[in-house]
Amino acid sequence: MVSEAGLNELRAKMKAKDKDVIESIIKRATVCRIGLSENNMPYVVPLIFGYKDNCLYFHSAPKGRKIDTIKQNHNVCFEMDIDCELVKKTENPCKWDMKYYSVIGFGKASFIGDLEEKRRALSIIVAHYSDNSHEYTVNEIDKVAIIKVAIDSMTWKKSGY
């Protein structure tokens, strides 16, 4: 029989492994879909993103439906996936499958207003896609809204592998 301390150690190791897998999926993902709730109706938006220190970062036009929805309800869901492939096991489409790895999570969205924090967030987003860096002008930074999602929880899944 495993002791309570042994079970806790096993859980901690599994959680650490899960975080490693989750972060490897996030690192390879190119699109993050955020799910918002507007007047009790779902609204999903695909976005480019950055990830650092258990937070997601998105840039946006400073006005629009996404901004208005987050102002009404800061609770968000997000999803990203990699290595998606349709698997036709037979000619019968009822037997087809999809291969993928995915991450689904929940968090709280907020807006970054501080100039230096916005600059840092933009650099995190760019670093997700490129090794290039960019010196942002105040004018460039002022033209965008930066959404930060502090992540409450994340899980991963694979299918077909």
Rosetta blueprint (number, residue, H / E / L):
1 M L
2 V L
3 S L
4 E H
5 A H
6 G H
7 L H
8 N H
9 E H
10 L H
11 R H
12 A H
13 K H
14 M H
15 K H
16 A H
17 K H
18 D H
19 K H
20 D H
21 V H
22 I H
23 E H
24 S H
25 I H
26 I H
27 K H
28 R H
29 A L
30 T L
31 V L
32 C E
33 R E
34 I E
35 G E
36 L E
37 S E
38 E E
39 N L
40 N L
41 M E
42 P E
43 Y E
44 V E
45 V E
46 P E
47 L E
48 I L
49 F L
50 G E
51 Y E
52 K E
53 D L
54 N L
55 C E
56 L E
57 Y E
58 F E
59 H E
60 S E
61 A L
62 P L
63 K L
64 G L
65 R H
66 K H
67 I H
68 D H
69 T H
70 I H
71 K H
72 Q H
73 N L
74 H L
75 N E
76 V E
77 C E
78 F E
79 E E
80 M E
81 D E
82 I E
83 D E
84 C E
85 E E
86 L E
87 V E
88 K L
89 K L
90 T L
91 E L
92 N L
93 P H
94 C H
95 K H
96 W L
97 D E
98 M E
99 K E
100 Y E
101 Y E
102 S E
103 V E
104 I E
105 G E
106 F E
107 G E
108 K E
109 A E
110 S E
111 F E
112 I E
113 G L
114 D L
115 L H
116 E H
117 E H
118 K H
119 R H
120 R H
121 A H
122 L H
123 S H
124 I H
125 I H
126 V H
127 A H
128 H H
129 Y H
130 S L
131 D L
132 N L
133 S L
134 H L
135 E L
136 Y L
137 T L
138 V H
139 N H
140 E H
141 I H
142 D H
143 K L
144 V L
145 A E
146 I E
147 I E
148 K E
149 V E
150 A E
151 I E
152 D E
153 S E
154 M E
155 T E
156 W E
157 K E
158 K E
159 S E
160 G L
161 Y L
